[in-house]
Amino acid sequence: MESNPNMLDAAKQRVKFKLSFEVVLVSLIILLPSVELFSYLFRGLIPSFALFFLWIVVYFLKGYNSRIKVMREYFSIFLLLMIIYLAIFIHYSLSSTGKAGLLQFLNLLHLGCIFTICVYYSSDYEKDVNLRHSVFVVVLAVLCVFSIISIPYIFNNDVLVIRNLSSGQLTSFQELDAKKHGLGTNGLYSSLSMIIVFALGTMKSFKLNKSSRNLLLLCLIPLSLSIFISTFFASVGLFVFALFYYFMINTKKNPFVLIFQASLLVAGSYLLFNFFLVDLELFKPILNKMERFNEVGGDDTGRTILASNSINTFLENPLWGIGVPDKGSFNLIGEHMPWADFLGQYGMIITALIYLVFLLLFKKIFLQPRKISNKLLNPANKTIFILFILGNFISPMIFYPLSYCLLFLCGLPILDRSKL
C-alpha cells in the first residue's frame, strides 16, 4: 500500500528560522575556524574555543537536566573521546613532537566541542529542532555568499588558483586576496556536498513555506557550481556520489530503474561535456588528471604510496606510533589518508579507540531507526556520514573544521525522547 503524499506532508514537522543570540553563538563556534578568511583573520580555533566555554556557561549548564536523556544516549562516545584526548595528550608530551602535533590535538579537541553542542540539541524538542535548523541556515547562507563571491574571481584569474592555495604556492598577499574572495582548500569543496545533501533532506522532511524552499534551492546553485570549478577531481566525484547515494536510498523505485536513469544522466552529461565544454580552460586540470589516471592505471597523485608509508611506520612502531612529525614528512606519514595516518602517528591502541568512535556513530545513524524522531531526514544523515568516511580516504577532512562540523550538525539525527 502506497503512502498518500498529502498524509506524509501533514506528518512533517514544521520548522522555522529564528535568529537569536544562541543561534549566532553556535554559528560562530562553527564558522570561525571553518571559513578560510575567518580562520586566517581570527586564528579560528582560539576564539571558537572561547565561545564554546561561553556556551557551556550560558546554555549547557543551565539546560543540561532537561536533555540528560539524549546526552546519556551518547555517553559511550563521550567517554571514548575523553580517553582519546588524555592518551593523545600523554603521547604528545612523551613523543617530543612539535607544533604539528599540538595543532592536530587541538583540531580533535574542537571536534569534541562541536559534537557536544550538536548532541545537546539532538532531542525532538521544538526548540532544538528549530535551533539546529537556524544554525544550518546561517552556515548555508555564509557558505553561499562566499561561493557567489568566489565564482567570478576564479573565472577572472588563473583556474589553478584554488590548487595553488591548497598547496601553499601563493604569496601571503595572494593567499589573503584569494581568501577574501571566498576561495578555500580542497577540504572546503569536499565538504560542500554534505551541506547540499542536508539542504535536500530539509526540503523533503520538514514543512517549509514556498519562499524558504525556493531560497534553499537558489543557495544550492552557487555551492554546486563552486565544487565543479574548484578543479578537484575528488571533490567532484564525492559530490556526484553523494547525490546518487542520497537519491538511491531515498526512493522507493526499483534500484534497477534508478541505475538506468542514472546511466542516462551520466551519458547525457558526457555528451554535453564532450561536445560543448571539453575545450574550456576550467576543466583541463580534471581532464589531465583523468588522462594520467588512465596512463598510470590508478591513482596518479601517489595517495596509495603515501598511505603505505604510514602503514610501514605503523608496522615498525605498532603500539605507540611515532607521534605527529613536521608537516611534509611524507616518507613517515602520508598526510592524505587519516585512517592510515593515525596508525603511524598513535599506534594501534589509540587508533582503535578512534575507529570505535565512528563505529558507534555508524550504529546511532544506521542501526537504531526506532530512536530517530525524523525518519524522513535519516537518508540525508546516512549520506553525510558516508561522505565523511569516504572523504578521509582522499584527504584529511577529519582535521578540516567545516567537515566535522557538518558531520555533527547535519549528520547526527534528532532523537525521539520517548524512545530513549
N, C-alpha and C positions, 0 to 999 in steps of 0.2 A: 504493500500500500504506500503510495507516494504522499509525501507531506504537502499540505496546502501552503503555497508561498505566503499567502496572507496570514495564515496561522503562525508561520515561522517569524514573519515580520513583527507580529503582535507580541511574540515571546521575547523579542530582543530587548535588551536593557538600554534605556535612554542614557546618553552620556552627553555632558556639556562642558565647554571650555570656560574656565573661570580663573582669571589672573589674580593671584593673592601673593602675599609675602612668602608663604610656604612654597608655592609653586616656583616663584622666582629663585628662592634659596636653593631648592633641589636642582633646578635647571642650571644654575651657576656652578654647583658642585660637579655636574656632568660636563658642562660646556667649557669651563676654563681650561682644563687640560686636554680637551678633545678637539677643539678648533685650533688649527695651526697658528693663526695670528694671535689668538688669546694666550696660547701656551708660550709663544715667543715673547709677548709683551709682559705677561704677568707671572712667568715661570709657573705655569698652570698647576702643578701638583701642590705647591706650598699654599696658595690661597684656597685651593679646593679642600685640603685637609683642615684649614682654619674654619671654613664654612661648615664642614662636616661636624666639627666639635660644637659649633654654634647650633646646628640642627639637633644634635644629641641633647643639649641643654634645654632648648626651647620646645622641642616637639617629642623626641623619643622618650625621655624620662617622664614626661607628663602623660603620654598616651600609651605607654608600654602595657599596662594592665589590661587595657581593652583589646589588645592584639596579641595577648600572650599565647593563644592557641596557635595562631599562624606562625609565630616565632618558634614555638616548640616543634612545629612540623619540620623545620629546617635545623633542628638542634644538632643533629649528627654532622651536618656540613659546617656549621659554625665551630663545632668542636675540632673538626679536622683542620679548618683554616687556622685556628689558634695554635694547634700543634705544628702545622707547617711553618707559620711565622716564627715561632720560637726556634724550631730546628734550623730554618734558614738564617736567622739572626746569629745563632751559635756557629753555624757553618761559616758565615761571613766573617765573624770575629776570629775564627781559627785559621781560615784559609788565606788570609793576607791578600784578599782581592781588593781592587781599588774602587774607583768611582763607579765603574760599570756594574759591579756587584751591588752597591748601595742603591743605585738608580733602579735596578731590576727589583730589589726588595721593596722599594717604595711604590713601584707600579703594582706589585702583587698586593701590597697593603691597601692601596687605593681601590683595587678590585674588591677587596673585602668590605670597604666602606660603602661602595655602590651596592653591593649585594645586600648589606644590612638595610639600606634605605628602601630598596625595592621589595625585600621580604616584608618589611614593616607595613608597606602599602599593598599587600597582596591578598587581603581578605575581600569579601564581597560587600563590605560597607560601601554605601553610595559615595561617601567622602573619598575613600581610597580609589575607587574606580575613576571618579571624576578628576582626582588629583593626578593620577598616573596618565590619564588621557591629556590633561592640560600640560603636563611636563613634556609628553610626547609631541604635542602640537608646537610648543616653544622650540624644542630641539629641531623638529622638522622645519619650522619656519627659518631658523637661523641657518641651517644647512642649505635650505633652498635659496636664501638670499646670497650666500657665498657662491653657490653654484651659478646663479644668474650673473654675478659679477665676473666669475672666472671664465665663462664661455667666450665672450668677445676678446678677453685678454689672451687666451690661448690661440685664437684664430689670428690675432694681430702680432703674435710673437712666434718664436721657434716652436714647432709642435712637440719638440722633445724637452720643453722647459720643465714639465712635471717630472720626467725621468731624471733630469739633471738636479732638480730639487731633492728628489728621493735619494740620489746617490751622493749628495753633498758636493756637487760640482759647481754650484753657483757661489758668487762672492756674497759677503754678508749683506751688501746693498741689494743685490739681485734677489737674494733669499727673502729679505723683508718685503721688497716690492711684490714678489710673487705671492707671498702670504697675505699681503694687504688686498690682493685681488682674488682671494678665495682659493688659491691653489693649496694642495696638500700632497702628502706622500701616497704610496700605493696602499697604505693602511686605510686611508680615508675612502678611496674608491672601492676597495674590497668590502668596507663596512656599509656603504650606502645601500647595498642590496638588502640589508637587514631592515632598514627603516622603510624601504619601499614595500617590502613584503608585509610589514606590520600595518602600513597605511591601507593596503588592500584588505588585510584582515579586519581592520577597524571599520571599513566601509561595509563589509559583509556582516559583521557580528553585532554592531551597535546601531541604534536608531539615531540617524543624523538628519538634520534638515538639508534641503536641497543645496543651499549656498555652501554649507560646510563640506558636503560631499564634493561639490564642484571645485572648491578650493584645494581639497586634498588631491584631487586628480590633477589640477594645474601644477601643484608642487612636484608631482612625480615626473613631469616632463623635463625640467632642467636637471633634476637629480639623475634621471636615466641617461640623458644626453651627456652629462659630465663623466659618467662611467665610460661611455664609448669613446669620448675624445681624450680620455686620460692616456690612451695607447697602451694600457696594461692588459696584456692578453689574459692573465689570471683573473683580474677583476671583471673583465667582460664575461669570461667563462663562468665565474661564480654567479653573476647576475642572470645569465641565461639558464643555468642550472636551477637557481632559486625560483624563477618564475615557473619553470617546467615542474619542479618538485611540488611547489605550493599548489598549483592547479591540479596536479595528478592526485594528491591526497585529499583535495578539497572538492572533488567532483564525484558524482555517482555514475558517471558514464563508464561504459566498458573500457578497461585500460587499453585494449587494442584500438578502439576508436580514438582515444586520446593520443596514442602513439602515432596513428595515421594522420591526425590533424596536426600534430607537432611536426611530422615529417614534411607535410605540405608547407607549413610555415617556414621550416628550415630551407626547403627547396626554393620557395619564393624569395626568401631573404638572400639566398646565394645568387639567384638570377639578378635581383636588384643590385646587389653589391658588384657582381661580376661585369654587368653591362653599364652601370651608371656611376658607381662610387669608387671603383678599383684604382682609378688614377689620381684620386685625391691624396695630397701630401700627408694628410692627417692619418690615413690608415696604413702608411708604409711601414711604420715600426711593427705593427701587428702582422702584416704580411711577411716582413723579413723574419720575424720570429717563427711563423708557421713554416716558412721555407727551410729555416735552419733545423726546425723540429723534424721535418721530413728527411733532410740530408743526414742528420745525426742518428735518426731512428729513435729519438726520445728527447728528453729534456735537455735543451742546449744551454740552459743557464747554469748547469752544474749543481743544482739543488741536491741531486742524488749523491754526488760526491761529498758535498758539504754535510749532508746528513750522515754519511758513512764516517766522516771524520769525528763527528760527535759520538757515534756508536763505538768507534775504535778507542776513543778517550775513555768511554764508559767501561769497556772491556779491560782496560788497563787499570782503572780505578773504580771497581764495581760498587763498593759500599758507600764511599764518601764523595766521589767525583773530584774535580779539581777546582771547584768554585767558578766564578764568572770572570774569565780573563778580559783583558782590554779589548775594546771593540776592534774588529779586523783580524783577530787571531783565528782565521778560518781553518788553519791546519789543526786546531784543537777543537773548536766549537764552530759549527757551520753557520749559526745565527739566522737561519732561514726556516727551520722546522722545530719549533719549541718542543714538540712531543719527543723528539730525539735529543735535542739540546739539553733538556732537563736531566737526562740520564748522565751525560758527560759532566754537567755542572754540579749536580747534587747527589748523584749515585742512586741506587735502586730504592732505598727506603723512602727518602723524601719524594722522589718521583712517583712511587707507588701511591703515596698519600694524595698527590696532586691528581693522578689518574682517578683515584677513588672519588674525589670531589665531583668530577664530571660524570662519573658513572652514577652517582646519587642524583645529580641534576637530571640525567637522562631518565632515571626512574620516575622522578617527580613529573616530568613533562610528558613522557610517553606511556608510562605503565600504571598511572593512577588516575584514570579518567573520572572515576566516581567522585573524587575530591575536587575536581575542577568545576568552577561555577560557570564560566562562559566557554562552553564546548565549541561554539562556532569560531572562537578565536584560536582554539588549540592548534589547528593546522599551521597557522602563522607562527605560533610558539615553537612548534616542532621544526619548521623550516629554518627559523633563525638559529636554533641550537645546532642543527646540521651544518649550516653555513659557517658558524663559528669553529666547529670541529674541523671541517674541511679546510677552511681558510688558514688554520695554523699548520697545515701540511705544506703551505705555499709560502707564507711569511709569518713573522711573529706577531700576529694580531692580538695575542693574549697580553702583550705589552703596549698595545695601542689603545689608549683610554676610550675612544669612541666605540671601538669594537666590543669591549666587555661591558661598557655602559649600556649599549643597545641590547646585548645578550640578556642582561638582567631586567632592564626597563621594559623591553618588548618580548623577551623570551620566557620570563617567569610567569606562569599562569595565575589568574585570580582564583583563589580557593574558596570553596563553599564552607562557611563557618560551621554549619550544622553537620557536616560530614567529618569534621576534624576530631 
